[in-house]
Amino acid sequence: ERHESRRIDNQLRGRAGRQGDPGSSRFYLSLDDNLMRIFASERVANMMRRLGMKPGEPIEHSLVTKAIENAQRKLEGHHFDVRKQLLEYDNVANEQRKIIYSQRAEIMAMEDPLESVKSIREDVLSDLVDSYLPPQSMEDQWDVAGLEQVLADDFTLKAPVKDWIEEDHSIQPEEIKEKIINLCTQEYEAKEAQIGRETLAQFEKSVILQTLDNHWREHLAAMDHLRQGIHLRGYAQKDPKQEYKREAFTLFTSMLENMKYDIIKLLSSVQIRNEADVDAIEAQRRAEQVDNMQFIHHAEDGQAPDTGEQVVVSTVRRTSKKIGRNEPCPCGSGKKYKVCHGKLA
């Protein structure tokens, strides 16, 4: 039986030439086999009828061999296009993976992530103020109460933004932003003075790594969900690959912003009393990593893993004679059992 790929056929031919014997090869196939049925069956069958050949008569002709090779070439081209398209989708996630892994390696190599935390804090608070106090907007368009509420809820920061505005109505959002960043930095430095820089640095690394890992896992799940349904964009006359790249970039950017926000939120709101609290958080992070790497494998004998419950095993006995793979299928189609109902067995 000829394979879909010429490479496999050549490998089978090569096995006949072992031990110094040049060997020989002969393939047997029918026009009803999948390869010929899908790609070349009708054309070759019509040609055989015109030549007056009867069903079941062996065919040995270069035209048939050439038709088989052309069918294999078409199928190989189809598989190549499928792999090429899959690679283009995978390259999008691979570029994002490189960025995340490089950032994670930098964090692991840091002895003190002070500057990184400071930069993230400034970015998060700056974006937060811009969302409630849009730049180049009028004072009556500002959501001062909402800004004070989110600062108190997420960052345990009591910023009297309303009082600042009442004291100076000419104050600009950039000035309010600077005041909030300075206030948050002062409270964080007070926490640092209480527990020590070395202990806080260890805690910061644990928080950053744990948050990065959690958001990256969620992002991979979102990317997989996007990949499964992106082909539907083709019905709207849009290129699914370009749409996937655009949506993936949006998801990745959103993931990075949410990750930064959660890092500062946790660092600002958590209360650390001693080094034991840091060790507990680090132990929790390592335990989550171990849980994510553990998989339940089936035993080698095919049985399910032991769950502590008694499993009732019933023996299945065959009531009819076993059918060989190369025997005719009992359905009466005339095909071999392995290419007919044997596929479903």
C-alpha positions as a LaTeX table, in Angstrom:
\begin{tabular}{lrrr}
\hline
Residue & $x$ (\AA) & $y$ (\AA) & $z$ (\AA) \\
\hline
Glu1 & 0.00 & 0.00 & 0.00 \\
Arg2 & 1.39 & 3.37 & $-1.00$ \\
His3 & 1.80 & 6.01 & 1.67 \\
Glu4 & 0.69 & 9.62 & 1.46 \\
Ser5 & 4.33 & 10.76 & 1.48 \\
Arg6 & 6.99 & 9.70 & $-1.01$ \\
Arg7 & 9.53 & 9.93 & 1.81 \\
Ile8 & 7.87 & 7.01 & 3.62 \\
Asp9 & 7.81 & 4.96 & 0.43 \\
Asn10 & 11.52 & 5.59 & $-0.07$ \\
Gln11 & 12.20 & 4.51 & 3.50 \\
Leu12 & 10.35 & 1.25 & 2.88 \\
Arg13 & 12.39 & 0.74 & $-0.27$ \\
Gly14 & 15.59 & 1.39 & 1.64 \\
Arg15 & 14.82 & $-1.33$ & 4.16 \\
Ala16 & 15.01 & $-3.88$ & 1.36 \\
Gly17 & 18.62 & $-2.87$ & 0.67 \\
Arg18 & 20.08 & $-3.74$ & 4.07 \\
Gln19 & 23.07 & $-6.02$ & 4.60 \\
Gly20 & 24.58 & $-5.14$ & 1.21 \\
Asp21 & 21.68 & $-6.59$ & $-0.80$ \\
Pro22 & 20.44 & $-4.08$ & $-3.41$ \\
Gly23 & 16.97 & $-5.58$ & $-2.99$ \\
Ser24 & 13.78 & $-4.79$ & $-4.82$ \\
Ser25 & 10.42 & $-3.27$ & $-3.99$ \\
Arg26 & 6.85 & $-3.68$ & $-5.20$ \\
Phe27 & 3.79 & $-1.81$ & $-4.00$ \\
Tyr28 & 0.21 & $-3.03$ & $-4.25$ \\
Leu29 & $-2.73$ & $-0.68$ & $-4.08$ \\
Ser30 & $-6.27$ & $-0.29$ & $-5.31$ \\
Leu31 & $-8.08$ & 2.61 & $-6.90$ \\
Asp32 & $-10.31$ & 2.48 & $-3.80$ \\
Asp33 & $-7.39$ & 3.26 & $-1.46$ \\
Asn34 & $-7.55$ & 6.68 & 0.16 \\
Leu35 & $-4.63$ & 8.11 & $-1.80$ \\
Met36 & $-6.09$ & 7.26 & $-5.21$ \\
Arg37 & $-9.73$ & 7.71 & $-4.23$ \\
Ile38 & $-9.23$ & 11.33 & $-3.15$ \\
Phe39 & $-6.75$ & 12.56 & $-5.76$ \\
Ala40 & $-6.64$ & 10.37 & $-8.86$ \\
Ser41 & $-9.28$ & 7.65 & $-8.75$ \\
Glu42 & $-11.87$ & 8.93 & $-11.24$ \\
Arg43 & $-9.42$ & 10.01 & $-13.93$ \\
Val44 & $-7.39$ & 6.80 & $-13.80$ \\
Ala45 & $-10.51$ & 4.62 & $-13.60$ \\
Asn46 & $-11.98$ & 6.23 & $-16.73$ \\
Met47 & $-8.71$ & 5.69 & $-18.56$ \\
Met48 & $-8.68$ & 2.01 & $-17.59$ \\
Arg49 & $-12.25$ & 1.58 & $-18.85$ \\
Arg50 & $-11.35$ & 3.10 & $-22.21$ \\
Leu51 & $-8.48$ & 0.64 & $-22.47$ \\
Gly52 & $-10.94$ & $-2.21$ & $-21.91$ \\
Met53 & $-9.47$ & $-3.47$ & $-18.63$ \\
Lys54 & $-11.75$ & $-5.48$ & $-16.36$ \\
Pro55 & $-12.25$ & $-4.94$ & $-12.59$ \\
Gly56 & $-9.72$ & $-6.89$ & $-10.51$ \\
Glu57 & $-7.16$ & $-7.07$ & $-13.30$ \\
Pro58 & $-3.66$ & $-6.02$ & $-12.17$ \\
Ile59 & $-2.40$ & $-2.77$ & $-13.67$ \\
Glu60 & 1.28 & $-2.24$ & $-14.32$ \\
His61 & 1.90 & 0.91 & $-16.31$ \\
Ser62 & 4.06 & 4.00 & $-15.98$ \\
Leu63 & 0.98 & 6.22 & $-16.28$ \\
Val64 & $-0.45$ & 4.74 & $-13.08$ \\
Thr65 & 2.86 & 5.17 & $-11.26$ \\
Lys66 & 3.04 & 8.77 & $-12.42$ \\
Ala67 & $-0.55$ & 9.40 & $-11.30$ \\
Ile68 & 0.32 & 8.04 & $-7.86$ \\
Glu69 & 3.37 & 10.30 & $-7.59$ \\
Asn70 & 1.30 & 13.32 & $-8.64$ \\
Ala71 & $-1.29$ & 12.48 & $-5.98$ \\
Gln72 & 1.45 & 12.19 & $-3.37$ \\
Arg73 & 2.93 & 15.51 & $-4.50$ \\
Lys74 & $-0.45$ & 17.24 & $-4.09$ \\
Leu75 & $-0.92$ & 15.82 & $-0.61$ \\
Glu76 & 2.61 & 16.76 & 0.45 \\
Gly77 & 1.97 & 20.32 & $-0.74$ \\
His78 & $-1.25$ & 20.42 & 1.26 \\
His79 & 0.49 & 19.24 & 4.42 \\
Phe80 & 3.28 & 21.77 & 3.85 \\
Asp81 & 0.75 & 24.61 & 3.63 \\
Val82 & $-0.90$ & 23.42 & 6.84 \\
Arg83 & 2.43 & 23.34 & 8.68 \\
Lys84 & 3.41 & 26.74 & 7.28 \\
Gln85 & 0.15 & 28.29 & 8.45 \\
Leu86 & 0.50 & 26.70 & 11.88 \\
Leu87 & 4.05 & 28.04 & 12.17 \\
Glu88 & 2.89 & 31.57 & 11.40 \\
Tyr89 & 0.39 & 31.38 & 14.25 \\
Asp90 & 2.97 & 29.85 & 16.61 \\
Asn91 & 5.52 & 32.57 & 15.82 \\
Val92 & 3.18 & 35.17 & 17.32 \\
Ala93 & 3.08 & 33.40 & 20.68 \\
Asn94 & 6.79 & 32.58 & 20.42 \\
Glu95 & 7.77 & 36.26 & 20.19 \\
Gln96 & 5.68 & 37.01 & 23.26 \\
Arg97 & 7.22 & 34.02 & 25.04 \\
Lys98 & 10.72 & 35.37 & 24.39 \\
Ile99 & 9.79 & 38.72 & 25.95 \\
Ile100 & 8.25 & 37.15 & 29.06 \\
Tyr101 & 11.08 & 34.67 & 29.58 \\
Ser102 & 13.73 & 37.38 & 29.17 \\
Gln103 & 11.94 & 39.56 & 31.73 \\
Arg104 & 11.67 & 36.64 & 34.10 \\
Ala105 & 15.36 & 35.84 & 33.72 \\
Glu106 & 16.25 & 39.46 & 34.49 \\
Ile107 & 14.12 & 39.38 & 37.63 \\
Met108 & 15.70 & 36.12 & 38.77 \\
Ala109 & 19.17 & 37.61 & 38.30 \\
Met110 & 18.37 & 40.77 & 40.25 \\
Glu111 & 19.69 & 41.08 & 43.76 \\
Asp112 & 17.53 & 44.11 & 44.53 \\
Pro113 & 14.53 & 45.01 & 42.31 \\
Leu114 & 14.20 & 48.48 & 43.87 \\
Glu115 & 14.53 & 50.43 & 40.62 \\
Ser116 & 12.18 & 48.09 & 38.75 \\
Val117 & 9.49 & 48.41 & 41.42 \\
Lys118 & 9.89 & 52.19 & 41.43 \\
Ser119 & 9.50 & 52.38 & 37.65 \\
Ile120 & 6.44 & 50.11 & 37.69 \\
Arg121 & 4.86 & 52.14 & 40.51 \\
Glu122 & 5.28 & 55.39 & 38.58 \\
Asp123 & 3.79 & 53.88 & 35.41 \\
Val124 & 0.79 & 52.38 & 37.21 \\
Leu125 & $-0.07$ & 55.50 & 39.20 \\
Ser126 & 0.46 & 57.72 & 36.16 \\
Asp127 & $-1.95$ & 55.67 & 34.03 \\
Leu128 & $-4.44$ & 55.52 & 36.90 \\
Val129 & $-4.50$ & 59.30 & 37.34 \\
Asp130 & $-4.85$ & 59.79 & 33.57 \\
Ser131 & $-7.93$ & 57.56 & 33.54 \\
Tyr132 & $-9.70$ & 59.61 & 36.25 \\
Leu133 & $-8.21$ & 63.03 & 35.48 \\
Pro134 & $-7.80$ & 63.08 & 31.69 \\
Pro135 & $-5.04$ & 65.40 & 30.46 \\
Gln136 & $-6.12$ & 68.68 & 28.86 \\
Ser137 & $-9.61$ & 68.39 & 30.37 \\
Met138 & $-11.71$ & 70.74 & 32.46 \\
Glu139 & $-11.93$ & 70.40 & 36.24 \\
Asp140 & $-15.64$ & 69.53 & 36.11 \\
Gln141 & $-14.74$ & 66.50 & 33.96 \\
Trp142 & $-12.52$ & 64.99 & 36.65 \\
Asp143 & $-13.67$ & 62.02 & 38.72 \\
Val144 & $-11.94$ & 63.01 & 41.95 \\
Ala145 & $-14.09$ & 60.83 & 44.22 \\
Gly146 & $-13.48$ & 57.77 & 42.06 \\
Leu147 & $-9.72$ & 58.37 & 42.09 \\
Glu148 & $-9.61$ & 58.71 & 45.87 \\
Gln149 & $-11.73$ & 55.56 & 46.25 \\
Val150 & $-9.56$ & 53.35 & 44.01 \\
Leu151 & $-6.38$ & 54.61 & 45.67 \\
Ala152 & $-7.80$ & 53.71 & 49.08 \\
Asp153 & $-9.22$ & 50.32 & 48.02 \\
Asp154 & $-6.38$ & 48.99 & 45.86 \\
Phe155 & $-3.31$ & 50.72 & 47.29 \\
Thr156 & $-4.41$ & 51.59 & 50.87 \\
Leu157 & $-3.37$ & 55.15 & 50.02 \\
Lys158 & $-5.30$ & 58.05 & 51.54 \\
Ala159 & $-4.63$ & 60.82 & 49.05 \\
Pro160 & $-6.56$ & 64.06 & 49.73 \\
Val161 & $-6.96$ & 64.91 & 46.06 \\
Lys162 & $-10.10$ & 66.94 & 46.71 \\
Asp163 & $-8.31$ & 69.07 & 49.30 \\
Trp164 & $-5.42$ & 69.69 & 46.92 \\
Ile165 & $-7.83$ & 70.97 & 44.29 \\
Glu166 & $-9.70$ & 73.20 & 46.76 \\
Glu167 & $-6.43$ & 74.72 & 47.95 \\
Asp168 & $-5.30$ & 75.47 & 44.40 \\
His169 & $-7.89$ & 75.46 & 41.60 \\
Ser170 & $-5.16$ & 76.05 & 39.05 \\
Ile171 & $-3.53$ & 72.72 & 39.85 \\
Gln172 & $-2.95$ & 70.47 & 36.85 \\
Pro173 & $-3.31$ & 66.67 & 36.58 \\
Glu174 & 0.47 & 66.35 & 36.21 \\
Glu175 & 0.97 & 68.03 & 39.58 \\
Ile176 & $-1.65$ & 65.79 & 41.21 \\
Lys177 & 0.06 & 62.81 & 39.65 \\
Glu178 & 3.41 & 63.83 & 41.12 \\
Lys179 & 1.88 & 64.34 & 44.58 \\
Ile180 & 0.26 & 60.89 & 44.53 \\
Ile181 & 3.49 & 59.19 & 43.41 \\
Asn182 & 5.47 & 60.96 & 46.14 \\
Leu183 & 2.89 & 60.03 & 48.79 \\
Cys184 & 2.88 & 56.38 & 47.74 \\
Thr185 & 6.68 & 56.31 & 47.69 \\
Gln186 & 6.87 & 57.77 & 51.19 \\
Glu187 & 4.53 & 55.14 & 52.62 \\
Tyr188 & 6.46 & 52.39 & 50.87 \\
Glu189 & 9.76 & 53.70 & 52.23 \\
Ala190 & 8.24 & 53.69 & 55.72 \\
Lys191 & 7.38 & 50.02 & 55.25 \\
Glu192 & 10.92 & 49.39 & 54.04 \\
Ala193 & 12.41 & 51.08 & 57.12 \\
Gln194 & 10.24 & 48.89 & 59.33 \\
Ile195 & 11.24 & 45.47 & 57.96 \\
Gly196 & 14.59 & 46.18 & 56.27 \\
Arg197 & 15.63 & 46.50 & 52.65 \\
Glu198 & 17.00 & 42.96 & 52.33 \\
Thr199 & 13.78 & 41.33 & 53.51 \\
Leu200 & 11.63 & 43.60 & 51.35 \\
Ala201 & 13.77 & 42.91 & 48.27 \\
Gln202 & 13.21 & 39.17 & 48.68 \\
Phe203 & 9.48 & 39.79 & 49.06 \\
Glu204 & 9.40 & 42.00 & 45.96 \\
Lys205 & 11.05 & 39.32 & 43.82 \\
Ser206 & 8.58 & 36.69 & 45.03 \\
Val207 & 5.59 & 38.93 & 44.30 \\
Ile208 & 6.83 & 39.89 & 40.83 \\
Leu209 & 7.58 & 36.29 & 39.83 \\
Gln210 & 4.32 & 34.93 & 41.19 \\
Thr211 & 2.25 & 37.64 & 39.50 \\
Leu212 & 4.10 & 37.21 & 36.20 \\
Asp213 & 3.58 & 33.43 & 36.22 \\
Asn214 & $-0.14$ & 33.72 & 36.99 \\
His215 & $-0.81$ & 36.30 & 34.30 \\
Trp216 & 1.25 & 34.42 & 31.72 \\
Arg217 & $-0.75$ & 31.22 & 32.28 \\
Glu218 & $-4.01$ & 33.11 & 31.90 \\
His219 & $-2.68$ & 34.79 & 28.76 \\
Leu220 & $-1.77$ & 31.44 & 27.17 \\
Ala221 & $-5.29$ & 30.18 & 27.82 \\
Ala222 & $-6.73$ & 33.34 & 26.24 \\
Met223 & $-4.44$ & 32.95 & 23.21 \\
Asp224 & $-5.56$ & 29.35 & 22.74 \\
His225 & $-9.20$ & 30.41 & 22.92 \\
Leu226 & $-8.53$ & 33.15 & 20.36 \\
Arg227 & $-6.77$ & 30.72 & 18.02 \\
Gln228 & $-9.72$ & 28.32 & 17.98 \\
Gly229 & $-12.21$ & 30.89 & 16.72 \\
Ile230 & $-10.12$ & 33.34 & 14.71 \\
His231 & $-10.85$ & 31.55 & 11.42 \\
Leu232 & $-14.42$ & 32.88 & 11.60 \\
Arg233 & $-13.06$ & 36.34 & 10.76 \\
Gly234 & $-12.62$ & 35.07 & 7.22 \\
Tyr235 & $-16.40$ & 35.24 & 6.70 \\
Ala236 & $-16.13$ & 39.02 & 7.21 \\
Gln237 & $-13.54$ & 39.29 & 4.40 \\
Lys238 & $-10.68$ & 39.71 & 6.89 \\
Asp239 & $-7.36$ & 37.88 & 6.96 \\
Pro240 & $-7.49$ & 35.55 & 10.02 \\
Lys241 & $-3.70$ & 35.65 & 10.45 \\
Gln242 & $-3.56$ & 39.44 & 10.52 \\
Glu243 & $-6.55$ & 39.56 & 12.86 \\
Tyr244 & $-4.85$ & 37.02 & 15.12 \\
Lys245 & $-1.67$ & 39.11 & 15.26 \\
Arg246 & $-3.64$ & 42.26 & 16.06 \\
Glu247 & $-5.78$ & 40.61 & 18.75 \\
Ala248 & $-2.76$ & 38.82 & 20.23 \\
Phe249 & $-0.87$ & 42.11 & 20.51 \\
Thr250 & $-3.85$ & 43.70 & 22.27 \\
Leu251 & $-4.10$ & 40.78 & 24.69 \\
Phe252 & $-0.37$ & 40.87 & 25.38 \\
Thr253 & $-0.36$ & 44.62 & 26.05 \\
Ser254 & $-3.36$ & 44.30 & 28.35 \\
Met255 & $-1.69$ & 41.41 & 30.18 \\
Leu256 & 1.44 & 43.46 & 30.84 \\
Glu257 & $-0.57$ & 46.42 & 32.14 \\
Asn258 & $-2.69$ & 44.22 & 34.42 \\
Met259 & 0.45 & 42.48 & 35.68 \\
Lys260 & 2.07 & 45.79 & 36.63 \\
Tyr261 & $-1.11$ & 46.95 & 38.34 \\
Asp262 & $-1.42$ & 43.77 & 40.41 \\
Ile263 & 2.25 & 43.92 & 41.44 \\
Ile264 & 1.94 & 47.45 & 42.86 \\
Lys265 & $-1.47$ & 46.66 & 44.33 \\
Leu266 & $-0.09$ & 43.70 & 46.26 \\
Leu267 & 3.12 & 45.42 & 47.34 \\
Ser268 & 1.20 & 48.46 & 48.57 \\
Ser269 & $-1.59$ & 46.66 & 50.39 \\
Val270 & 0.21 & 43.71 & 52.01 \\
Gln271 & 1.42 & 44.07 & 55.58 \\
Ile272 & 4.78 & 42.38 & 56.36 \\
Arg273 & 5.74 & 42.09 & 60.00 \\
Asn274 & 8.81 & 39.89 & 59.86 \\
Glu275 & 10.91 & 37.67 & 57.60 \\
Ala276 & 8.68 & 34.67 & 58.31 \\
Asp277 & 5.90 & 36.30 & 56.26 \\
Val278 & 8.26 & 36.58 & 53.30 \\
Asp279 & 9.28 & 32.92 & 53.63 \\
Ala280 & 5.61 & 31.89 & 53.74 \\
Ile281 & 4.83 & 33.75 & 50.51 \\
Glu282 & 7.90 & 32.28 & 48.80 \\
Ala283 & 6.88 & 28.78 & 49.93 \\
Gln284 & 3.40 & 29.35 & 48.51 \\
Arg285 & 4.85 & 30.41 & 45.15 \\
Arg286 & 7.06 & 27.33 & 44.97 \\
Ala287 & 4.14 & 25.08 & 45.90 \\
Glu288 & 2.08 & 26.55 & 43.06 \\
Gln289 & 4.92 & 25.87 & 40.63 \\
Val290 & 5.10 & 22.24 & 41.75 \\
Asp291 & 1.33 & 21.82 & 41.38 \\
Asn292 & 1.47 & 23.20 & 37.85 \\
Met293 & 4.18 & 20.71 & 36.85 \\
Gln294 & 2.50 & 17.63 & 38.32 \\
Phe295 & 0.49 & 15.49 & 35.94 \\
Ile296 & $-1.36$ & 12.27 & 36.65 \\
His297 & $-0.10$ & 9.60 & 34.28 \\
His298 & $-1.81$ & 6.32 & 33.65 \\
Ala299 & $-0.04$ & 3.20 & 34.74 \\
Glu300 & 1.90 & 1.20 & 32.16 \\
Asp301 & $-0.72$ & $-1.55$ & 32.15 \\
Gly302 & $-3.39$ & 0.92 & 31.00 \\
Gln303 & $-5.21$ & 1.11 & 34.32 \\
Ala304 & $-6.26$ & 4.40 & 35.88 \\
Pro305 & $-4.25$ & 5.72 & 38.85 \\
Asp306 & $-5.23$ & 4.55 & 42.29 \\
Thr307 & $-7.71$ & 6.98 & 43.87 \\
Gly308 & $-8.39$ & 4.96 & 47.00 \\
Glu309 & $-11.73$ & 3.62 & 45.74 \\
Gln310 & $-12.47$ & $-0.01$ & 44.90 \\
Val311 & $-12.91$ & $-0.42$ & 41.15 \\
Val312 & $-15.06$ & $-3.26$ & 39.86 \\
Val313 & $-13.43$ & $-4.86$ & 36.81 \\
Ser314 & $-15.59$ & $-6.91$ & 34.44 \\
Thr315 & $-14.12$ & $-9.22$ & 31.80 \\
Val316 & $-15.32$ & $-8.68$ & 28.24 \\
Arg317 & $-15.67$ & $-11.96$ & 26.32 \\
Arg318 & $-15.77$ & $-12.15$ & 22.52 \\
Thr319 & $-18.94$ & $-13.79$ & 21.18 \\
Ser320 & $-17.83$ & $-13.99$ & 17.52 \\
Lys321 & $-14.72$ & $-15.03$ & 15.65 \\
Lys322 & $-11.93$ & $-12.45$ & 15.53 \\
Ile323 & $-11.54$ & $-10.84$ & 12.10 \\
Gly324 & $-8.02$ & $-10.42$ & 10.73 \\
Arg325 & $-6.85$ & $-7.05$ & 9.51 \\
Asn326 & $-6.32$ & $-8.26$ & 5.94 \\
Glu327 & $-9.50$ & $-10.35$ & 5.73 \\
Pro328 & $-12.56$ & $-9.09$ & 3.81 \\
Cys329 & $-14.81$ & $-6.86$ & 5.87 \\
Pro330 & $-18.00$ & $-8.69$ & 6.97 \\
Cys331 & $-20.12$ & $-5.70$ & 5.88 \\
Gly332 & $-19.84$ & $-6.89$ & 2.28 \\
Ser333 & $-18.06$ & $-3.86$ & 0.84 \\
Gly334 & $-15.23$ & $-5.97$ & $-0.57$ \\
Lys335 & $-12.59$ & $-3.89$ & 1.20 \\
Lys336 & $-10.10$ & $-5.18$ & 3.70 \\
Tyr337 & $-11.24$ & $-5.03$ & 7.31 \\
Lys338 & $-8.40$ & $-2.65$ & 8.26 \\
Val339 & $-9.49$ & 0.00 & 5.73 \\
Cys340 & $-13.24$ & $-0.40$ & 6.31 \\
His341 & $-14.90$ & $-1.04$ & 9.68 \\
Gly342 & $-11.55$ & $-1.96$ & 11.20 \\
Lys343 & $-10.74$ & 1.75 & 11.38 \\
Leu344 & $-13.55$ & 2.19 & 13.89 \\
Ala345 & $-12.52$ & $-0.77$ & 16.01 \\
\hline
\end{tabular}
